[in-house]
Amino acid sequence: MRAFAALLRKDFRGIYRDGFLVAMTVYSLVIAAVSRAIVGWVPVAHVDLYVAPFIILTSTALIGLVFGFGLIEERETRTSLLMRVLPVSPAALATYWTVVVGGLCLAVSLICALIYGVRPARMAPFLVLCASAALGAPVVMLLLGTLASNKIEGLAVGKVISGSSLLLAAVFVLPPQWHVILSWYPWYWIYLGLLEAYAGPDRAGALTVTPLPVPLLAYAVVPCVVSAVVIVLLVRRYRRVI
């Protein structure tokens, strides 16, 4: 527990002292507020539902980027060497990052959802899907921490990660039978699941996006499993590169 407490103090102290990282965290709240202000002016039916899952996914990506740049900062200043002397196993480290980063991401995501102001029709599945989406934050963090050795490389990796969300536009273009092409992408499952949770049975039939013929719980379980496997693999790689 002392090792975890030391890690927690180190991580939040580094973020609090970096104005850029604080601004990135606040940025997700700003996106939610701006989206709420302009979504009513967009002449597209049910656009409020289509945008709502992006609010959750954007906060996930930004929180992951914040902690990812924190890992890069530690590598540049060589404070990441602390990881070599702390009695923390890779499994314990994966659990720590999943709980802390994922938990913070879940909290920010729910705040963003409240700011956006669209109430989900199915609240329980919505909360489960938000928790599943929050596991994407440790994945983004570790991708930055392992693939980028400095902040310039981190910006490039961050752009690739953020740009990958454009793949979700394919759900509006591809016919349902072609959605299997996107099934490897965890945020595809999260997006469709959140969309269905927001719409509920009353508005789901009017959406132009056709969900997969699977239980709503599957939209949370699949990305959960994928994220857990990726986190374990990336933690092992991170321990080798520091």
N, C-alpha and C positions, 0 to 999 in steps of 0.2 A: 504493500500500500504506500510506503514511503517513496518508492521508486515512481509509482504512478503520480503521486502528489508532486514530486519534483518535475516530472514531465508536464503536468498540467500547468504549473506555475510558469515554466519555461515557455510553453507554447503561447499562453495568453499574454504574457509579458511582452513577447516579441511582436505579437499582433497589435497590442495596445500602443506600443511605442512607434509603430510605423503608420503614418497618416494615410499612406496609399492603401494599405490593407483595411484600415478602418473605413475609408471612403468606399471601397469595394463592397464591404458588408452593408453599409447604408444604401448603396446603389440599388440593391435588390428591393428595398422598401420604396425607393423612389420610382422604380419601374412599375411596381404594383399601383402606386398612387396615380401615376401618369396614365397607365392603362385604364384605370377606372374612369378617369376624366374624359378620355377620348373615345372609348369603346362605343359609347352611345351615339357618336356622330358617324360611325362607319355604317354605310347602307348595305349591310350583309345580314341575312337572317341568322339568328343564333350566334352571332360573332362573339357575344359575351361568353358562350360556352366553349367555343374554339380557342379563345385566348386564355381562359382560366387555367388549363393544365400547363401552359407555357410559363405562367407566373410561378408555379411550383418548381418546374424544371430549371428555370433561370436562377432562382435562389439556390438550388442545389449546386449548379455549376459555379456560381459566384463564391459560395462558402468553400467549396472544394479548392477553387483557385486561391482564395485567401490563405488557407492552410498550406497549400502547395508552395506558394511563394515563401511562406514561413520556413518550409523545409529547404528551399533553395538558399535562403538567407543563412541558414545554419551550415549548409555545405560551404558557402563562400567564406564564412567567418570561422570555419572549422569547429564550431561548437557542436556539430553533429557527432563528433568523436565521443561525446558523453554517452551515446548509445552503446558504445563498446564496453564501457565500464559499469553501466547499470545492470543489475541482475534481472534483466527482463528478457524472457524468451520471445522468439518470433510470434508464437501463438498469443502470448500475453500482450505483445505490442499491437498485433492486429485487433485484438479485443478492445484495447485502450482506444485506438484511433476510431474504431467503429462506433464505440459508445460515445466518446467525446465529440468527434467531428459530426457523426451522424445525428447525435442528440441535439447539438446546436443547430444543425441544418434543419431538423424537424421543427424546432421552435421558430426559426426564422421563416420557414415555409408557411407555417400556420399563421404567423403574424401577417405575412404578405397576402395570404388568402383572405384574412379579415379586412385588410386594407382594400383589396380589390372589390370585396363586397358582394360577390355572387355566392349565394348559399347553395351548397351541394344538396341534391335531392335525396341522396343516400349517404348519410353522414358516417355510419360505421365503416363501410367500404372505403370512403374517402380518407379516413384517418389511417386505415391500414395501408392504403396506397401511398399516402404521404410518408409513412414510416419506411416503406420499401424504397421510395424515391430517395429518401435521405441517405441510404447506403451508397448512392452514387457519389456523394461528396467525398468520402474517404478514397474512392477509386480515382476521382479527379485529382485529389491531393497527391496520391502516391504516383500517379502518372507524371505529374510535374516534378515531384521529388526524385524520381528515378531516371527520367528521360532528359531532364535539363540540369546542367551543371552551373548555370548562372541565370540571371534574370532576363537577359536578352533571349537566350534559348527558351526560357520559361514563357516569355510573351509569345514566341512562335508556337510552342506546344499548346499554350492556352487558346490561341486562335484556331488551331486545328480542332481542339476539343469543343470549343464554342461553335465552330462551323459545322461540326457533325450534327448539330440539332437541325440543320437544314434538311437532313434526311427525312424528318417528320413531315415535310411538305409533300412527300410521296404518298402519304395516306389519303390525300385529297385527289390524287391523280391516278394512282394504280387501282385497278379493279380488285375486289376483295380476294379473288383467287391468287393474285400476285403478291399479296401482303406477306407471303412466306419469305420473300426476299429480305424483308426487314425484321424477321423474327429473331435474328441474332442480336439485334440492337435493344438493350434493356429499356431505353427511354421510349421506344416504340410501344412496348407493353404498358408502361406507366401512362403514357399519353392517352391511349385508348381507354385504359381503365379509369383514369380520372375524368375523361370526357363522358363515359357512361355513368359514373357516379354523380357528376354534376347534372347531367340531363335527367336521369331517372327514367322510369317507364313512360312518363307522360310526354317527354320531349325527345326521347331517343329515336323514335320513328321518323322524326322530321329532319334529322341530321343527314348531311351528305356523306359522312364517313360511316362506313359499315363495320361494326365491331366483328371480331372473330367469333365463331360459334363455340366459345369456351366459357366456363363459369367465371364470374367477375373476380373470384379469388385467384384464379390463374394469372391475372394481370399483375398481381402483387407477388406471387410465389416465384415466377420465372425470373424476373430481374433480381429478386432477393438471392436466389441460388447463384446466379451469374456473378453478382457483385461480391458475394462471400468468397467464391473461388478466386476471383481476380484479386481481391484484397490480400488473401493469403499468399498468392504468387508474387504480388508486388512488394509485400513486406519482406519476403526473402530476398528479392532483388535489391531492395533498398539497403538491407543490412550488408550486402556485398559491395555496394558502390560508395558508401560513406567512408 
